[in-house]
Amino acid sequence: MNQKPRPSTKQLSNFLTDYHSSTINNLEPISGGFWSSAFTYSVDSEHLVLRLGDMSEGFLMDQQAMQFKNGSLPIPDVLDVGEALGHHYAISRRHFGKFLEDVPVEKSEAAGKALEKLLAGLRSVESSLDDPVLWYNPEAAPDLTWHNWLRGGLIDNPDSISGGWQETLAKNKPINAIFQACQARIEELLPFCPERRDLIHGDLLHQNVLLSEDSSETTAIFSWKCSARGDFLYDVAWCTIWSGWHPGIAATDIWSRTLNAPDLSPADLTDAAPRHHCYELQIAASHFGWYIWTKNDEDLAAVAGAAQEVLERGPRSTSVA
């Protein structure tokens, strides 16, 4: 199981003071991801974030993702990536705001517009069918297709840090049956899914998107370790499949907003319902192994229930107001 780095305040202060050759102020821990610890601090008038982890890949991907920054994608500047205190580190400029998943229902209209603009910003990043699905490491799998990327999320890779979950899942017959039903439905739906190369973030919740205090603007989007190039509807599905956990996100009605998005043509939305249905199922099913590996039985049961509901519901309606 993952153990996040937990250096002492003195160790952190000494490292940062030496690194910046200046006095460090307001050094405090903040909530970080599953894999890393995060700390805010200031140097003179600059507000920064230090992240520490045992894997460098995510930090390097965040640094590479700076190339996608535009007016609708406020991606923080990663100023440096390296090794210190026995761990990998990244130092980036701090952005302020509240997490997307914390938006209350009464702010959903403003948040919906902000999320709509964010998704349009992702779609606006230039793309070509020649772009590799693994944009951050094209040599790793130069011939990887979008379809096989989706399939890969359902495979128990023994070389992965979370490998070995399939055997445990097989012993839980009710939940394994739901997983297998998802796999079968996904294969049926893949022919509807185009080999697009839109930039997808792949993890828009989990404290990866900040909004302004009035919820009207995205102030930061970070943690690009799950990103790829594929179908823009995948990020839409990410928001809708987790909406049962987040009423404020559900109230944004991002599905209808996407169907009405002015930057999307009828061709972009061809077979939108089965595509979106496929991605909701893939996202849910791909988390079965994660929750087994983290021994989170409560969330495993919850995501299995959500997957079952999606299976029974089928594709969402494309009727728009």
Order of alpha helices (4+ residues) and beta strands (2+ residues): alpha-beta-beta-beta-alpha-beta-beta-beta-alpha-alpha-alpha-alpha-beta-beta-beta-beta-alpha-alpha-alpha-alpha-alpha
